[in-house]
Amino acid sequence: MKIGNLHIKEPFIAFAPMEDVSDIVFRKICKRYGASMVYTEFVASDGIIRNVGSSLDKMKFTEEERPIGIQIFGNDEKALSLAAQKAEEFKPDVIDINFGCPVKKIASKGAGSGIMKYPDKMIALTKSVVDAVQIPISVKTRLGYDENNKNIVEIAERLQDVGIQALCIHGRTKAQLYKGKADWTLIGEVKNNPRMHIPIIGNGDIDSSSTAKKCFDKYGVDGIMIGRAAIGNPWIFREVKEFLLNNKIISSPNIQEKVSVCREHLELSIKEKGEKRGINEMRKHYSNYFKSLAGIKEIRMKLMTENKYEAISLLLDEIREKYSD
């Protein structure tokens, strides 16, 4: 698959950009386990052009993470294009525009998926970014603003016409947030539109090797993007890739590997962000790292409330000893 001059070996299985999840630490882990491409957390254009330290930090990455996209968002043409130029200085492989976030504080300001209510402005914003930089621009968006305005087929054509090099579509509307099931029908319609020639990447509810294969086979997409199912579960990329390439089902990692990777994730998170923030942001991962272990609830609750690395490390030791074969 090609995004501009970037050539990526198939199958394309990307790790989706997610706030407080797709940080530099977890991106590296997902990359190690088979993610074809990773993306930064989304970064506000205003923060970028004002040189806010936290915004600039979000755009930092290492060579081992390539290919990587920096994702930006905003609702002002000048600010977004200037932000893209600053992002380009970090030398990512792609700059991705977030037109998909449905969270109220973003969408209510006409950014993220809130822009889908104003397609002309959406196209103008995109063109301003495409014209401002030299590297490929991609877009991540949704089916439409709400059930009565699923206009992604038309929008996809218009986005392509102003020069984007790839399009990722989440199979829900802005109004749905993350509720209900993702509808891939329109994603397939965009992909099979004879006018479209850029890669179409599908996103939404991919949580296993079988669902990934169905999305490729039934809807013909060029790639898929995995988001929530990767939280605390970086192995999903390895499992999906092996199934797609060799029709082989890989057994889940044993408890030693799970504990080892979880501990590594925790330690690197603390090193990167400090103990308090590093521990707080790890909490969303624990349930999935140790999903389906019988009688894990009590230990998991302790993991969610402990504030010191030493105490959490002891709990991880307890999990390893209790659940080892």
Phi and psi in degrees as a GROMACS rama.xvg file:
@    title "Ramachandran Plot"
@    xaxis  label "Phi"
@    yaxis  label "Psi"
@TYPE xy
-120.533  133.423  LYS-2
-116.651  99.0475  ILE-3
63.8484  -125.209  GLY-4
-90.9704  1.10074  ASN-5
-85.2086  119.005  LEU-6
-104.601  125.269  HIS-7
-121.292  129.151  ILE-8
-65.5369  138.662  LYS-9
-77.7042  158.086  GLU-10
-77.2792  144.237  PRO-11
-87.2923  110.601  PHE-12
-128.219  99.2426  ILE-13
-96.939  152.792  ALA-14
-92.1302  120.573  PHE-15
-70.211  148.003  ALA-16
-70.8067  129.931  PRO-17
-145.055  132.305  MET-18
-59.4633  131.579  GLU-19
62.1822  16.4163  ASP-20
-126.244  -54.1846  VAL-21
-85.6352  53.9672  SER-22
-82.1352  176.835  ASP-23
-60.9705  -31.6309  ILE-24
-69.4938  -53.6622  VAL-25
-73.8336  -28.1131  PHE-26
-59.037  -44.1338  ARG-27
-61.8028  -40.3313  LYS-28
-67.1786  -44.3874  ILE-29
-64.0436  -38.3044  CYS-30
-61.684  -43.44  LYS-31
-59.2477  -34.3464  ARG-32
-95.2693  15.1168  TYR-33
115.264  2.74043  GLY-34
-62.67  128.789  ALA-35
-70.784  -32.196  SER-36
-154.182  148.761  MET-37
-127.146  162.059  VAL-38
-133.585  149.285  TYR-39
-70.8164  166.505  THR-40
-60.0287  154.57  GLU-41
-71.0057  145.751  PHE-42
-124.183  129.595  VAL-43
-69.4826  135.039  ALA-44
-60.511  -39.0598  SER-45
-61.3087  -41.4943  ASP-46
-64.9005  -36.3225  GLY-47
-67.0622  -49.6645  ILE-48
-73.8884  -16.7861  ILE-49
-93.6035  3.09325  ARG-50
59.5484  36.8292  ASN-51
-66.1097  128.669  VAL-52
-56.016  -44.4465  GLY-53
-64.6745  -33.4572  SER-54
-70.2037  -43.964  SER-55
-65.5839  -36.8811  LEU-56
-62.2192  -35.749  ASP-57
-64.6676  -22.5499  LYS-58
-90.0725  -3.37027  MET-59
-78.6101  143.234  LYS-60
-153.216  171.63  PHE-61
-112.032  162.159  THR-62
-61.748  -32.0727  GLU-63
-66.2196  -14.5503  GLU-64
-85.7519  -11.5127  GLU-65
-64.2865  149.319  ARG-66
-73.7723  143.157  PRO-67
-137.576  145.385  ILE-68
-114.474  138.521  GLY-69
-93.6811  124.795  ILE-70
-101.413  130.297  GLN-71
-122.852  160.421  ILE-72
-147.753  158.615  PHE-73
168.215  175.388  GLY-74
-130.255  15.1272  ASN-75
-122.39  128.017  ASP-76
-58.4667  -48.7315  GLU-77
-63.9  -46.5168  LYS-78
-63.7692  -41.6914  ALA-79
-68.7916  -39.7966  LEU-80
-69.3624  -38.4114  SER-81
-65.6168  -38.6906  LEU-82
-63.3526  -39.528  ALA-83
-63.0276  -39.445  ALA-84
-64.6193  -39.8009  GLN-85
-67.957  -39.56  LYS-86
-62.7035  -37.07  ALA-87
-61.0594  -30.3337  GLU-88
-63.8793  -21.9103  GLU-89
-80.0622  -8.31422  PHE-90
61.8883  49.4878  LYS-91
-73.1354  170.555  PRO-92
-80.1179  -29.5132  ASP-93
-146.23  148.163  VAL-94
-109.625  126.19  ILE-95
-110.102  134.68  ASP-96
-97.8349  126.841  ILE-97
-86.3034  105.381  ASN-98
-115.138  27.8733  PHE-99
-121.918  -19.6066  GLY-100
-64.7027  124.718  CYS-101
-97.3581  0.723465  PRO-102
-61.5008  137.091  VAL-103
-55.5615  -44.6727  LYS-104
-66.1316  -19.572  LYS-105
-94.1321  -54.0235  ILE-106
-66.5262  -32.6502  ALA-107
-67.5298  -17.8627  SER-108
-95.5325  9.34064  LYS-109
80.3971  17.3513  GLY-110
-110.714  179.224  ALA-111
55.4188  -141.872  GLY-112
-75.4278  -7.72587  SER-113
-61.5729  -26.4989  GLY-114
-68.9636  -17.7055  ILE-115
-66.8473  -14.7098  MET-116
-74.2718  -16.0617  LYS-117
-130.823  73.5698  TYR-118
-58.4325  -34.7401  PRO-119
-63.2076  -41.9761  ASP-120
-67.1572  -37.5679  LYS-121
-57.4343  -44.7953  MET-122
-68.3263  -41.0557  ILE-123
-63.6624  -41.9741  ALA-124
-59.8851  -45.3452  LEU-125
-63.0112  -45.1178  THR-126
-61.5117  -38.3791  LYS-127
-62.7036  -36.3431  SER-128
-73.685  -45.7611  VAL-129
-55.9183  -43.0871  VAL-130
-72.6481  -18.5712  ASP-131
-87.4244  -20.2605  ALA-132
-131.086  171.129  VAL-133
-101.821  -23.4722  GLN-134
-84.7203  163.663  ILE-135
-61.3817  142.903  PRO-136
-111.901  131.765  ILE-137
-120.205  166.693  SER-138
-131.805  139.944  VAL-139
-116.267  125.7  LYS-140
-146.633  -166.816  THR-141
-125.238  -176.447  ARG-142
-70.1265  -25.753  LEU-143
163.995  -174.615  GLY-144
-75.5721  -44.6192  TYR-145
-152.281  -175.366  ASP-146
-59.2941  -30.3832  GLU-147
-89.5077  -0.839738  ASN-148
-137.206  58.0021  ASN-149
-89.9792  84.5163  LYS-150
-108.428  26.2946  ASN-151
-64.7471  -31.0828  ILE-152
-63.0595  -46.5674  VAL-153
-67.7152  -44.0301  GLU-154
-62.2127  -39.0942  ILE-155
-59.4395  -44.023  ALA-156
-60.7526  -45.1136  GLU-157
-67.7134  -37.9601  ARG-158
-64.073  -41.88  LEU-159
-62.6362  -41.0975  GLN-160
-62.3822  -28.8862  ASP-161
-92.7762  2.71957  VAL-162
112.405  9.88929  GLY-163
-68.9212  155.771  ILE-164
-107.412  -7.61666  GLN-165
-164.274  153.302  ALA-166
-135.671  125.348  LEU-167
-108.119  130.395  CYS-168
-119.534  123.965  ILE-169
-88.1298  133.238  HIS-170
-80.5644  37.9733  GLY-171
-136.3  164.145  ARG-172
-88.7769  169.387  THR-173
-59.4401  -42.9843  LYS-174
-63.9315  -28.8672  ALA-175
-72.034  -19.3784  GLN-176
55.9165  -117.402  LEU-177
-118.825  21.6249  TYR-178
-88.1212  160.683  LYS-179
67.31  -171.54  GLY-180
-96.8463  145.617  LYS-181
-67.9342  136.679  ALA-182
-102.461  110.669  ASP-183
-90.1102  -3.1088  TRP-184
-58.2083  -47.8022  THR-185
-72.6506  -27.3957  LEU-186
-61.3855  -45.4931  ILE-187
-63.1104  -36.0139  GLY-188
-65.3873  -39.7439  GLU-189
-63.7041  -46.0687  VAL-190
-61.266  -38.829  LYS-191
-91.2263  5.43672  ASN-192
-69.5442  119.394  ASN-193
-60.5142  -17.8609  PRO-194
-74.983  -22.2085  ARG-195
-85.5625  133.189  MET-196
-130.213  -6.76829  HIS-197
-84.7543  159.189  ILE-198
-62.5005  138.196  PRO-199
-113.218  123.041  ILE-200
-112.365  130.709  ILE-201
-100.384  148.296  GLY-202
-146.575  140.909  ASN-203
129.741  112.472  GLY-204
67.4475  20.6091  ASP-205
-84.1396  106.885  ILE-206
-128.658  9.6163  ASP-207
-160.597  168.077  SER-208
-62.732  -38.5831  SER-209
-69.0797  -39.7885  SER-210
-68.9229  -34.414  THR-211
-62.6046  -45.5394  ALA-212
-64.1417  -39.3043  LYS-213
-61.0312  -41.159  LYS-214
-64.3793  -39.6725  CYS-215
-67.6384  -49.0128  PHE-216
-72.1293  -43.7905  ASP-217
-81.1347  -35.9155  LYS-218
-108.9  -8.81789  TYR-219
71.2492  17.4452  GLY-220
-63.3264  157.009  VAL-221
-81.1548  -22.7402  ASP-222
-162.988  170.282  GLY-223
-129.186  158.619  ILE-224
-127.856  128.774  MET-225
-109.511  128.444  ILE-226
-115.995  -91.8561  GLY-227
-59.7224  -31.9016  ARG-228
-69.3093  -12.9032  ALA-229
-90.0054  -12.7685  ALA-230
-63.7405  120.124  ILE-231
66.1086  14.8029  GLY-232
-146.813  60.6606  ASN-233
-64.905  -17.3455  PRO-234
-67.3914  -15.391  TRP-235
-59.5753  -32.4676  ILE-236
-67.2659  -42.4544  PHE-237
-63.7326  -43.2971  ARG-238
-66.0204  -44.8528  GLU-239
-64.7836  -45.1349  VAL-240
-62.6288  -43.1375  LYS-241
-65.1398  -37.928  GLU-242
-68.7424  -41.2096  PHE-243
-69.4075  -39.236  LEU-244
-80.6063  -40.3835  LEU-245
-125.275  5.69118  ASN-246
54.5124  35.4581  ASN-247
-115.203  132.613  LYS-248
-93.5462  120.207  ILE-249
-89.3887  135.688  ILE-250
-68.8295  152.973  SER-251
-63.1278  151.775  SER-252
-62.6005  149.171  PRO-253
-75.8032  173.965  ASN-254
-66.3604  -30.9178  ILE-255
-61.8641  -43.7576  GLN-256
-67.8075  -40.6018  GLU-257
-61.6948  -47.0357  LYS-258
-65.8864  -40.8445  VAL-259
-61.5733  -46.2452  SER-260
-70.8147  -38.8527  VAL-261
-61.5939  -43.3695  CYS-262
-64.8245  -43.1381  ARG-263
-59.1599  -45.5889  GLU-264
-58.0056  -47.0778  HIS-265
-61.4784  -48.2753  LEU-266
-63.8401  -41.908  GLU-267
-69.6853  -34.0573  LEU-268
-64.4514  -42.6464  SER-269
-66.2079  -41.7971  ILE-270
-62.458  -38.4199  LYS-271
-77.2636  -36.5997  GLU-272
-121.636  -4.75957  LYS-273
91.4414  158.254  GLY-274
-62.3309  -48.1538  GLU-275
-62.3424  -54.1726  LYS-276
-69.2523  -40.4904  ARG-277
-58.9533  -41.9847  GLY-278
-70.7933  -43.2037  ILE-279
-58.4668  -43.9024  ASN-280
-75.7227  -16.089  GLU-281
-76.4205  -20.5121  MET-282
-61.7972  -30.4751  ARG-283
-69.8794  -14.8641  LYS-284
-92.0999  -25.0088  HIS-285
-59.1803  -43.3116  TYR-286
-58.4156  -41.1462  SER-287
-77.9778  -33.8318  ASN-288
-58.0383  -36.0037  TYR-289
-122.126  34.7488  PHE-290
-63.9502  143.479  LYS-291
70.7536  11.1823  SER-292
-81.9906  124.214  LEU-293
-62.6741  132.177  ALA-294
72.4032  20.063  GLY-295
-83.757  -11.9162  ILE-296
-54.8588  -45.4228  LYS-297
-64.4557  -44.1201  GLU-298
-66.6478  -40.5904  ILE-299
-61.8055  -39.291  ARG-300
-63.3722  -36.9274  MET-301
-66.7531  -40.4843  LYS-302
-59.1742  -35.9648  LEU-303
-75.4361  -16.4944  MET-304
-114.652  -17.5098  THR-305
-68.6468  143.783  GLU-306
-115.391  1.84785  ASN-307
-122.032  139.71  LYS-308
-58.8965  -42.9112  TYR-309
-59.5284  -41.5536  GLU-310
-67.8231  -41.0544  ALA-311
-66.583  -39.0128  ILE-312
-61.1186  -39.4753  SER-313
-65.3652  -38.0847  LEU-314
-65.465  -37.9583  LEU-315
-65.3306  -38.6759  LEU-316
-61.0594  -40.7742  ASP-317
-63.4115  -42.1369  GLU-318
-61.9495  -45.9825  ILE-319
-61.0435  -43.5945  ARG-320
-71.1931  -39.1771  GLU-321
-71.611  -33.3738  LYS-322
-110.009  6.97245  TYR-323
-68.6008  146.079  SER-324
